[in-house]
Amino acid sequence: MDRQKLLATGFAVVPDVIPGERCAELIASISSERTTRVTPRALLEQPWCAELADDLADDDRLKPLLPASAVCAQCTLFDKNPDRNWLVTLHQDLSIPVRQRIDSDACSGWSTKDGMLFVQPPVEVLESLVAIRVHLDASTSENGPLRIVPGSHRHGRLDDAGEARARAAAAEAEVLVGRGGVIAMSPLVLHASSKSRGPAPRRVLHFVFGPRKLPFGLEWFSPRSIQRMTSVKRS
């Protein structure tokens, strides 16, 4: 059922994936990383984060949602709190982290963020990716939860007119998740979040899973995504 919902709407919620005790341990690890200046986009290089990625790939509730033979390519921390509060307008996630630039007309939008090289690959690559968002705190209406336009991922890369049509076809859905719960989502689904309106933090680890091999000579940025991850067999 969760896989059917992911395919139909672009997202699925899986509750209680990470126990509360481990959420507390992960929050402590994140706090420790801040003192070592690890960038929020490069967390997969840290052993505790790579271990969590392995566990997510092995979880029987998540396996059906992941691409066959997937690897974890990236993990980004989103830490929304009263001191770091922001809003994000509706958008698609169109860029992936890669090891080096290649000469191909199929790839565009090259950029560097936090010392990592990103590119916008063809839509076929983006359609093969699944993001797993691990909620270390409960996501509520008060702390800037994710909002999604259901079904908008089915229309590929959207321009302004396409976004407007997708929004007219389906109202935004506010996606609330308890502590330790997961949102699985397509990077092509239109999503946004508002500013937090209260003191409760909203810490999310956003993992990106994709095919082990990329086309056009592209390679994932993180060596750990190749070395540590085992193939994910769909159950």
C-alpha positions, 0 to 999 in steps of 0.5 A: 500500500505504501508503495502504491501511494508513493507511485500515485501521490509522490510520497508515503508516510511510514511511522515509528521507523526509528525508536525514540532512544536512537533519535536522541542518540542521533541528535547527540551525534548531530550536536557533536558534528557542529563542533567539528564543522561538518557541513549539513550536506556531507553527513553521509561521510560520518560513520553514524550517518552511514550506519543509519543509511544502511539500516534504512535500506535494510528496513522491511517497511522501506525496502518496497519504497526504494529502487532496486539495487539502490545506494544511499548517495547523500544525507542532508540535515534540516534543523528548523528551530527558533534561532534558525527559522526559514520558509521554502517555496514550492519546488522540485529537487533537481540537483544531485551531488557528483564527483566530477564535471562531465561534458554532456548536453544532457546535464545542466545547472552545475553548481558548488555547495558546501564544497560539493559539486551538484548537477541537474541530470535528465529527468529519467535519473530524477525519476529513479531517486527516492528521498527518505526523510527521517524525523528526529522530532515530531513534525506538527502544524506549528514547526514548519512541516513539509507541504506537498502537491500530491501527484505533481511528480508524474509530470516530470520537470515543471516550468512555472506554467506546469507548477500552476497546473499541478497546484490547480489539479491538487491542493497542497497536503500538510504532511505530519509525522511523529518522532522517528517516522519517515516520509518517502518521497520523489524528488520531483514532487512539488514540496515546500515548508513554512516558518515554524510558529513555535519553540519546538525544533524540527530536525530532519535527516534527508537521505537520497537513494538512487541507482548504483550507476549513473548514466553519461559517466556521472558518478556519485560524490560520496565514495561511502555511497558505493563502498558501504551500501549493499544492494537493496532487494525489493521485497 
